[in-house]
Amino acid sequence: MTPSLHQALRQWRDRQANMEGVESYRVLSNAVLDALAITRPQSKEEMLEVKGIKEARFRKYGKALLGILSEHGSEAIPAPKVNERGLSSSESENASEIASQEPLSVSQFLDGLNVELSGLAARIRGEVTSLDIRERVVYFSLKDPSDESTLPCFIFRSAYALSGVPLALGDEVVVEGVPNVYKPLGRLAFQVGFIELFGEGALKKAYDLLFQKLESAGIFAQERKRELPLFCERIALITSKDGAAIDDFRMNLSLSGMRVSFYPTAVEGKRAVLEILAGIKYFNQTPEKFDALVVIRGGGSLESLQAFNNEMLVQAVADSKIPTLLGIGHEKDVTLAALAADRMVSTPTATAKLLSQPWSEARSLITHFEQHLPLLFQERLVLATRLLDRGSEGLLTALGSVRDQVRMCEQGMAERIVELSGYVRERQTELSITRQKMQENFRFLLLRVRRALEASEEALALYDPRRALALGYSLIKKGERVLKTAGETRVGDILDIQLGRGSLSAEVKTIHE
Amino acid sequence: MNNTAMPKSTSLGEALKKVQEIMNWFDNQEEVDVEKGLEKIKEGATLIKESRIRLKEIENEFETVKKELEKE
């Protein structure tokens, strides 16, 4: 495929989509573009063989596409007559040819007409004079206040919702779109892709109304706001690739190894809402991959910021699973999308600074820590040393007092010992005196006993019967018994008689009682 | 990007918080516990070192998302 052909097809497709106010793929997908660039169909039949192009689509775009393809066709391929089924665009050239041509069917003619009309995209201002809101389409008329000219218009409900401008009779609006003939009726109507309010007054009114509506729905409530992570590293960025906003943002973002995924979109005009919505949706497919969803745009008038006052966009910002940070410049009223965000600032520069600030603060905090932590420890050490000094002093004092006490104890004990030895000596003297006395007493006692014994001895000697025997008395015994009376014997008894010296036995001869 | 020391952005915040706590500990310590203090200062030094690595000035990465709007 020739790059220039592919490029030409793409440019045409995007332009067409823009005119119709739809996404590019609704005109032709990339795959179809590729197929066209490769197969280079030169006729309706050939083109209908390309997957993705059917009768309806060919009716709408076939002529334009064949035109591009023939312009870029190699010279070997003869350029086909692309106008044979369409309308001639250059009458003077083809005037003579028309007469000789086969007549067109009404349908063919209207298809051709619509192809031509699709090139007449316009932006039109007018007052809404009739309004019929159907299930899939909204029909309305625009009137020119100066001369009562009227243009019938219609817009598909999806595009109507996207525009975010609820139509009301008497509103002055600006519409963008292409004229189109509705074939069954042969009536021309303007197919609107996007509606905007006209004039600052109307915009302000719409802004106020939507503000009230969203506020009462709690979209702006403080409780809804989430904290952005302290250190945002993975940033999902939505803004225009051109313009000062992106440069301001990049320039003011501190070098902290942040990873910025940048989704370029229009930030003004009808494409902006669609593209920003797509960006929010894209990033929210993997919310865990991002710390913050950042949408930025430089300042502008209420009109130029309309995209950010679009209800669907505001809702998408509020519904984002990734915490949102909006930096939309503004002159007077903060955009509703910014109000719905978790955090908002007023410029792209401020947005970058807000993201960078914690990093810079952390850097100075770390420097502070680095310097002060050792100092704090040193302070502790000095304090500890001082405390130790004080402690050892105390300890020494305590030791001294212990020593004093010990000394006092020793002294006391020595005194006690002296006292005690005196006492012992006294007791000893007492004891020896007592002993002496006892000995004397004992001796005296002994003497007395001896004397008593001697006396007893003498007394005993007096009573000794042997003394009587010696004096001539005898002791008569019968057996062992000493006789005291004569009656104790009988005649014939043998009696023992003890004398002073010796003894004898005698027989009783007579008894005298 | 070199952020192996602290893979998550929260851990940087936590590290800073911890160092701050250590500073506060020193500030509020009535009794001097040098051993504990030494422990704390070691911990603080490690945290500071790790944070420093993460806070090094590193080029930001810009990657433009390839639009995948093309759908049939």
Interface residues (C-beta under 8 A of the other chain):
Chain A: E23 S24 Y25 S29 N30 A31 G52 P229 L230 F231 C232 E233 K241 R250 L253 S254 L255 S256 G257 M258 R259 V260 S261 F262 Y263 P264 A278 G279 Y282 D291 W359 A362 R363 L365 I366 F369 E370 H372 L373 P374 L376 F377 E379 R380 L381 L383 A384 L387
Chain B: M1 N2 N3 S9 T10 L12 G13 L16 V19 Q20 I22 M23 F26 D27 Q29 V32 V34 G37 L38 K40 I41 G44 A45 I48 S51 R52 L55 K56 E57 I58 E59 N60 E61 F62 E63 T64 V65 K67 E68 L69 E70 K71 E72
